[in-house]
Amino acid sequence: MELNLKEVLDDLIAFVVSLPDYTGIARNVKEYEGEYDDDDWTEKHPSCLVEITGSSPAVNDASGDAATRKIEFLMLVGNRLNAQKHPLELVSEIAEAVEQQEFTYSGITYLCNLVSMNFFARNKSVKIYALKFVMMT
């Protein structure tokens, strides 16, 4: 089975864009491109930046082929502290929406599971939290 990770990334972005907090601001949901590496943040908020961090066989069959696969990804969710929805509320809602979400690739269904939620960064009145997920067959 050939797994296209760019398709996975695009599907995750499309899923977040469909959530009520991001309706009409799809430009704030995209692939992470190092936006928070410097102190000069240019991102608009609320935002959700997605990064595929890994893919590997979870279990191999007797012939050594992947019997199941896992895909690991991060969602960096940020908002202003003085926004209508506090960053912690926003990240909690996104975590709940993505948790147990199913995606299908090449006829195989992957289920998302939340691994952790951690503080990622702060710059003035903006806080960013990192949601770490694993998607498994």
Buried (B, 14 or more C-beta within 10 A) or exposed (E): EEBEEEEBBEBBBEBBBEBEBBEEEEEBBBEBEEBBEEEEBEBEBBBBBBBBEEBEBEEEEEEEEBEEBBBBBBBBBBBBEEBEBBBBEBBBBBBEBBEEBEBEBEEEEBEBBBEEBEEBBEBEEBBBBBBBBBBBB
